[in-house]
Amino acid sequence: MVLILFLAAILTILFTPYLHNYFVADSFWHLSFGRFSLAPEEVWWRPCYGRVFWRPLAWSADAGIYDLAGLEPFGNHLADAVLHGLNALLVAGLAWILGRPLERERFWRYAGAYLAGLLFALHPIGVLTASWLCCRSALFGTFFVLLSLIFFLQFRGRVWAIALSGLFALAAMLSKETMIAQPALILAAAWLFPAEGLRGLRRLARAVRETLPFAAVPAVYLGWRLSVLGQIGGYEPIRFQLSFFLPRLAYHLPRILMRVPRDLLFHHLEPASPNFRMLAAFFLLLLLVTGWRLLQRERPLLTFCLVWLVIALAPLWNVSQMLAQREERLLYFALVGWLLLAPAGLAALSRPTWRALALCLWILVFYAYSLADLPALKQWQQVGRANQALAVAIRQKVTEIKPAPAGGRFYLLGLSGDQYYLDPMVKLGLPLEYLGNRFMLGDHPSLVWEFLPALPEPAGSAPGPEAAALPHEEVYDTESHNRLLGVTPPDLVLAVQKDPQARVWEWKGDLVLDISQDIRALSYRISSMQNNYSVRRLLLPTWSFFREPLPWSWTLSPDCRADKSDRSNEALALVSLGQDPYLLSPEVRFHAPGAAAVLIELKVAPRDYLPPDQAEAVLMWSTEEDSGFRTPREIRFPIQADGEFHTYRLDLESNIAWVRSDLVRQVRLDPVSFPTRFWLRRVVFLSKDEAKPVAKKEAGEEEK
C-alpha cells in the first residue's frame, strides 16, 4: 500500500502538468480507429492498418478508451499513465518474488522491490512511452507478460495458475507481436529459479517440463495471426535463408549494441550535460560496489536480467534504424530487465553498510532520471502544441468553405514528411459533412483515413480527371466501414488545372494560405521556360565525370575523396569515408522550370543488403534567394548497390519544390550515405524535348 500511494503521488506530480498535452504522430491513427470504427470487434478476425501489424487487444482498448475519454487529451493520457503505474507495481512485485535470497531480511527485500518499481516509473523511457498513445500496445504487452511471470513464479505448479499465466501470455501477444518470445522467459525463470534443489540435466529437464504448456501459446497465436493476415507480417517479408539473415544481423546488431545500452542508462542526455556526468558517476560507483558481488552471489538473477534484455531486443534485429528517434516504445519492455539489476545488486551485498551505500546511489539515479523527465515531456508538449495549431488552422479554413466540399483533395505544402498523419489529425475535429475530403502532404507521401459512410456518391459515367492529376493510391486492409490509403501526391501544377477537386494550401508561420491560383499560374511560366530552354539547350548544365580533375570545379565533401587506384577510366571513381559524402557543383545559373528532368548515371559497389536508411540518394539545390541546401528543395531516389551502372531519371517538372524555385545557383548530389566505393559517370539536365524520348525509352524497357 505504501508503494501504491508513493507511486501515485510521484506520477501525479510528474504527469499532471502534461495530461492536457495535445497528441503527437501516430496517436491520431488510434484515435481515428476509436472514433470512426463502427465495428471495432472486426479486428479480431480481419486485418487492420494493413498486414504488417495485428494487435487486436490493444486496438480494442483504443476503442474502449475512446468511448470513455473521446478526443480529450486528459482522459487518454490518464489511462496510459495509470497503465504505466500498474506496470511499475508489477515490476516491484516481480522484484519481490525474485528477491527470495533476502527472505529473512524483509527491509532489504522491500527496498529492492520498491526501488525497481520506482525506477521503472520514473525512467524517461517509461515516462515518454506512457505519454504517447501509439505506445499503448507496449504498455499492454508488458503488463500481461509481467502478470504471466508473476503467476507462474508465485503459484508454481498449480494448474489454475498455469492456465492463467498462459492466458496472460496470449493476451500479451495479442497486444504486441514482439511478446511472442514470452515462453522463453518462462523457461529461463524455471531453470534459473528451480522450485526444488535440482542440478544439471535434471534441473533443465524439470524447467522444460514446466515450460511445455506455454509452448502451445505461440502456436495458437501464430495460427490465429496467419488465418487473419495470411502472412507473418513485419516490416519486410522474411526469407528463411542464411543469405537473408546474416547481412541484416551484421548491419543491425552492432548498432543495437551501441545504441540500446546508452538509452537504457542515459536516454537522450548529452554527454556534456551535468545530468549525464552525474549519472555516469553514480553508475561507475554502483559497478564498483556491487559488480563483483553480483557475479559471485547472484548469478541466476543476473543471468535472468541478461536473458530478458536479449529477448526484448531480439525483435529489433532488422530495424535498428528505428532507434534514431522516438524509440522509447521499442525499449519499454527491455527496461524491466535492466532495472531488475537494482534489487539484484542489493541482494548480492552481505553487509548493511554496503547495501545502504548502494541504495543511496540508486536513489540518486532515481533523482537524476526525474530531472531528465521534465525536458523530455516539455519537448513532447511543444510538438503537441504545434500539431494542435496546425489542425485548428486547417479545420477553420476548411469549414469556411460553403457548401461543404465533397470529395475534395487538399494538398498541404510547408510540412515535413514526418507529418504523414495529417489527414486523421485534421478529420478528428471535423463535422461529418467534411469527412469525405482528403488532406495530404503536397510534396511527400502520406496516409489517408477514409470514413466510408462520409464519402460522396460516385459520379456515375461522368469522366474524371486524368490519372496524372490524381494521387497514386495504395489501399491497406482495415475495418469494413473505413479505408486506409497510402497516397503519393501528383504533379500539383497539373492537378490544379485538371482536377476540379484539387486545392493547394501552404502552412506558413501560423497561417494556412490557399496558393492554388499561384500554382495554376506556374503553368504558363513553366511552359515558357521549357520552350526557351528547348531552343537554347546549352543553357542547361551537363557534366561528364571520367577522371580527375573533376569537371568544372566540382568539389568533394570531407567524407568523400577520389579513388586514385582505379584505372578503368570508365567513370570517376570515388570513395565514401563516412555517412555524409556529397559532391558540390560549381556555381550555375539557370531557371529551374526550364529543366524537365535530370539524368544521373551512377554505380555503387555491390552490397548484400541496403537498410532503409541507406537505400536512397539525394539531389539538392540552392537558389538565388536561398543559398542553403535544405528541405523541401531535395529529391530522394532509390539506388541499387549491385556493382552495375544505372541511369536514374528524376522527373523535375512534376516536383513542386523544383518548379517553384527560380534561378538555380548550385547543385549538390549525395550518392550514398555509407562508407563504400562508387562511380559517377554523368549528371545531365534535360529540356522538355530531350526528356520525352528518354521517358519513352524507359517505358519501353519496363514493358519489355
HELIX and SHEET records of a PDB file:
HELIX    1   1 VAL A    2  PHE A   15  1                                  14    
HELIX    2   2 THR A   16  TYR A   18  5                                   3    
HELIX    3   3 SER A   27  PHE A   36  1                                  10    
HELIX    4   4 PRO A   40  TRP A   44  5                                   5    
HELIX    5   5 PRO A   56  ALA A   69  1                                  14    
HELIX    6   6 PRO A   73  LEU A   98  1                                  26    
HELIX    7   7 ARG A  100  LEU A  102  5                                   3    
HELIX    8   8 ARG A  106  LEU A  122  1                                  17    
HELIX    9   9 PRO A  124  ALA A  130  1                                   7    
HELIX   10  10 LEU A  133  CYS A  135  5                                   3    
HELIX   11  11 ARG A  136  GLN A  154  1                                  19    
HELIX   12  12 VAL A  159  SER A  175  1                                  17    
HELIX   13  13 GLU A  177  ALA A  181  5                                   5    
HELIX   14  14 GLN A  182  LEU A  192  1                                  11    
HELIX   15  15 GLY A  200  LEU A  229  1                                  30    
HELIX   16  16 LEU A  242  PHE A  266  1                                  25    
HELIX   17  17 PRO A  274  ARG A  297  1                                  24    
HELIX   18  18 ARG A  299  LEU A  313  1                                  15    
HELIX   19  19 ALA A  314  LEU A  316  5                                   3    
HELIX   20  20 SER A  320  LEU A  323  5                                   4    
HELIX   21  21 GLU A  328  LEU A  339  1                                  12    
HELIX   22  22 LEU A  341  ALA A  348  1                                   8    
HELIX   23  23 PRO A  352  THR A  399  1                                  48    
HELIX   24  24 GLY A  417  GLN A  419  5                                   3    
HELIX   25  25 LEU A  422  LYS A  427  1                                   6    
HELIX   26  26 LEU A  432  TYR A  434  5                                   3    
HELIX   27  27 LEU A  452  ALA A  454  5                                   3    
HELIX   28  28 ALA A  467  ALA A  469  5                                   3    
HELIX   29  29 LEU A  492  LYS A  498  1                                   7    
HELIX   30  30 SER A  516  VAL A  535  1                                  20    
HELIX   31  31 ARG A  537  LEU A  539  5                                   3    
HELIX   32  32 PRO A  551  SER A  553  5                                   3    
HELIX   33  33 ALA A  592  GLY A  594  5                                   3    
HELIX   34  34 PRO A  612  GLN A  614  5                                   3    
HELIX   35  35 ILE A  656  ARG A  660  1                                   5    
HELIX   36  36 LYS A  688  GLU A  703  1                                  16    
SHEET    1   A 4 ARG A 438  LEU A 441  0                                        
SHEET    2   A 4 ARG A 409  LEU A 413  1                                        
SHEET    3   A 4 ALA A 502  LYS A 508  1                                        
SHEET    4   A 4 LEU A 511  ASP A 514 -1                                        
SHEET    1   B 3 SER A 446  PHE A 451  0                                        
SHEET    2   B 3 ASN A 482  THR A 488 -1                                        
SHEET    3   B 3 HIS A 472  TYR A 476 -1                                        
SHEET    1   C 4 THR A 542  SER A 544  0                                        
SHEET    2   C 4 THR A 676  LEU A 686 -1                                        
SHEET    3   C 4 LEU A 572  SER A 576 -1                                        
SHEET    4   C 4 CYS A 560  ALA A 562 -1                                        
SHEET    1   D 4 THR A 542  SER A 544  0                                        
SHEET    2   D 4 THR A 676  LEU A 686 -1                                        
SHEET    3   D 4 ALA A 597  VAL A 604 -1                                        
SHEET    4   D 4 PHE A 645  ASP A 651 -1                                        
SHEET    1   E 4 THR A 555  LEU A 556  0                                        
SHEET    2   E 4 LEU A 583  LEU A 584 -1                                        
SHEET    3   E 4 LEU A 663  ASP A 670 -1                                        
SHEET    4   E 4 PHE A 590  HIS A 591 -1                                        
SHEET    1   F 5 THR A 555  LEU A 556  0                                        
SHEET    2   F 5 LEU A 583  LEU A 584 -1                                        
SHEET    3   F 5 LEU A 663  ASP A 670 -1                                        
SHEET    4   F 5 GLU A 616  THR A 623 -1                                        
SHEET    5   F 5 GLU A 634  PRO A 638 -1                                        
END                                                                             
